[in-house]
Amino acid sequence: MSSTVQSAYPNARPAPEAARHELLFLNCFRLAQALVYVGLALSPSTLGWPKLADVGLARGVGVLFLLFALGMLSLTRRSTPYIRWTVSAALVVDIIAAVLAIITMHDARIGIAMMLAVNLAAGALILPLRLSCFFASLATLGVIGHSVIEVQHGQAGMDRELLESSLFGLAYFAITMLCYVLSRQIRASEALAEQRGVDLANLAQVNELIIRRMKTGVLLVDDANRVHQMNESAWMLLGNPTADQRDLGRVAPELSRRLYHWMTSGKLDESATQLADGVPEVVPRFSRLAPNDDSHVLIFLDDTSLVSRRAEELTLSSLGRLSASIAHEIRNPLAAIRYSAQLLAESEDLPPTDQRMVEIINNHCVRLNEIIENILQLSRRERSRPETLDLGTWANLFVDEYRQGNDLGEDSLRVIQASTPVAAVADPQQLQQVVWNLVQNALRYGRMPGEPARVMVVARHGEHGVPILEVIDRGPGIAPKVAAQIFEPFYTTHEYGTGLGLYLARQMSEANQASLEYVRVAGGGSCFRLVLTPARMGKATGDAAATG
């Protein structure tokens, strides 16, 4: 795995912040190295070791190098942004000081040469390979050059020291290469660990977000019956407790009782219960956080209303498909009955009583055809094709088209629009079906006894500029108990109604990211309010609405 990361970053070098520890180590070791030089240079002459070739030079080199080491140590943090230049300059001084120390303190040459290897190794952890090899070469030339000069002066035993210096040079290169390779592997491991840390942090955030947004309530409870964590659904199902309420026995006594029963007996009570006033019933489920961990328990709260809603959706879907197949089978014989009744009505010698029978047949055929159309719309959900519309222009076009296709008689249907354009995004065809259904209901039921219907289509702005389209009548209104169920499928109060019109209207509204609701009008009447998605006005708004 580390080789893969290295191949992805072949020239990766440590960042200044990452190499601060290596720089601090190098500066601390340099200070210790300088103290050794000073100690050797200031050693009493009575000891006889090491023999100093030039006492003044040895002490001068030691003191200056000590001051340099102290300065580099004090500037560690400031020199971090310029770490390559700092380390390169410091290594040059280290090599010069080491060579001068070997010259003036010949007896301690092996120890001084070994300490210089540490400087080169620390530099290889920070610098690129070429620069590290350059300083290894410089140090090798320094120690070998000193030995060559000594051999030329004809001192005895210098041949052995020349061999030692060559071996030290070889060790310098080997240590430099080894530390450089180790540095690459360390940096690759650090980069991989950092990336893994970022991935784990992102994964933890995603998991937390998923758990927080789950429809199922989730709680983490310890062995002291205290709630450690809960998601939003659990917080709502528990009745919105405050943040300081952590005792499960006080927040939800029934849930605490069931948890104790499950932990002691191992049996789960699967009956639904309500944990707080005004919240749906839930079915609690319990699970240990780990197989051998008895200190923490996960509690899952399944909202029964969601299960019922899902079952209702599946039932409606199955019923829609079944009804569609039945409607297709009914449509053909119904068309034949209606066609035969129309032919029979054209007969000249048909008695008035028979003409009345034919009229009844035609009326019921029309009603059956409307029922079939509603059932087919329930079974086929066409995708919306939203466009940008000016609701005022669209409402005027709709009312004109409705008047041309329907005889209003004494009933009135008019448009009230805002002085400024009301821009919205919706599918014109589906919006026309929704409003047509609402206007048809308003003209049919929204009238006082013995009076004509007065229906208005209002296009206006709501709060924060939200586009609103309303269908308002001045009829008797809808009773609150009935209003709570008018959008349910197959619910109707009329003997000839199917109970699908308002249900389909709301379904098509939701398909267009809109909401349809019933609002009771003060002073009598009903208002069906359609809140749509806002949009900027476009140049082709009127054309799009006319096309729709």
C-alpha angles and dihedrals in degrees: 000000000000091000089056091054091046091053090051091052106030095160098035114143128184116276116240093255092047093051096049092097092053091049091049091050092050093050093047091049090048089055091052089046091052091050089054090052091049092046092052092045093049096044113128115264089229090073091062093211129132101020107222116217091197116011095193094049092046093051092044092052091048096048095045092047090049091053090048091050092050091050093050091048092051091049096049096112095041094048094051095093089054095039098142094052091043095050093044093053092044092051090053089054091045092053094046092048092048093050092048090048090052090050095049098035102038096165091062095046095116094053092045091050091050092051089051088059089063091054091052092047092052090048091052089057089061109027130067118265097256093051092046091051089049092058091044088054091047092052091046091051090049097054095038092045091055091051092048091052091050091050091051090054087058099240115164120252094020092122089067091048090051089056090049091051091051090051090049090053091051089049090051091057093044093050091046093052093044094050091047092054091046089049092054092049092047092049092047091050091048092050091048092047091048091050091047089050091052091047092049091048091050091046091050090051091049092049091048091050092048092049091045092052097043116122088220114081114240126194132177112211126182129214090269089063092249122140111235100177139002135175127232095266092053090048091054094043090052091056099262099289119198122259094255093054102095103141107103091203090062098036096048115002094179091052091048090051092051091048091053091047091051094048094048101039103020091228122126122218104218097184118118119253138179112234097191140008116279096015129108122263117264138199109221121217125186133208134171116244091230132009093248098030114100095168098078132041130189115220120200119197112201112202107226091203090063091050091049091047092050091049089049091051091050090048093049091047092052091043091050092053091046092047092048092054090048091046091054090053092049097046097070098052089040090056090050092050092049093047091050091049091051091051091047091052090057091061111114098210095051112131118235092249091055091047088056090051091051090050090052090050092051093048093051091045089055090049093049090049090054090051091051092050091051092049091049090050088052091055099044116056108192117201115250120246102205123207134177110263137183100224093205094055092040092051092052091050090047094051092048091051092046092051091050093052099040133048106231096184109184093347118105129220119180141161128240113190136177121258090242126054115273106215120199139160117234144126104268094211095050091042089054091052091050096048092041089056092048093048091047091053092045092052092045102043106011098084135099116239111280094005132102119253119259111201128176130193106207124195112189146137120267130197114323090009096294111164113242130188116192134186108203130183134181097227131121093284128227125290114248093242091051093043090059091062106032093101094052116105118261092008113132139151095201121088092224097040126109098206092229103096100082092035091056090044091057092045092053090045092054090048086060093049089253133123127226120200140164118242122187113229118229111245094025135309140078134265126197106197122201114194110196137190112275121237140170117268114259131202093242096050096113093045091050091049092048090050090050 
